[in-house]
């Protein structure tokens, strides 16, 4: 069972990393949109 627990822990870490990357991408997209708006006006 220890092996299964370790696998689950690793999977959770990878999911957290993916979620973090998506969060960062969303922030970057938001900043890019703000910059574009500033330049278009």
C-alpha positions as CSV (number, residue, x, y, z in Angstrom):
1,X,0.0,0.0,0.0
2,X,2.9,2.4,0.5
3,X,3.7,2.3,-3.2
4,X,0.1,3.3,-4.0
5,X,0.2,6.1,-1.5
6,X,3.4,7.4,-3.0
7,X,2.0,7.3,-6.5
8,X,-1.1,9.2,-5.3
9,X,1.1,11.8,-3.7
10,X,3.1,12.3,-6.9
11,X,0.0,12.5,-9.0
12,X,-1.4,15.2,-6.6
13,X,1.8,17.2,-6.9
14,X,1.7,17.0,-10.7
15,X,-2.0,18.1,-10.7
16,X,-1.1,21.0,-8.4
17,X,1.7,22.0,-10.8
18,X,-0.6,21.9,-13.8
19,X,-3.2,24.0,-12.0
20,X,-0.5,26.5,-11.0
21,X,0.7,26.7,-14.6
22,X,-2.9,27.3,-15.8
23,X,-3.3,30.0,-13.1
24,X,-0.1,31.7,-14.3
25,X,-1.2,31.5,-17.9
26,X,-4.5,33.1,-17.0
27,X,-2.7,36.0,-15.2
28,X,-0.3,36.5,-18.2
29,X,-3.3,36.6,-20.6
30,X,-5.0,39.2,-18.3
31,X,-1.9,41.3,-18.2
32,X,-1.5,41.0,-22.0
33,X,-5.1,42.1,-22.5
34,X,-4.6,45.1,-20.2
35,X,-1.5,46.1,-22.1
36,X,-3.3,45.8,-25.5
37,X,-6.2,47.9,-24.2
38,X,-3.8,50.6,-23.0
39,X,-2.0,50.7,-26.4
40,X,-5.3,50.7,-28.4
41,X,-6.7,53.8,-26.6
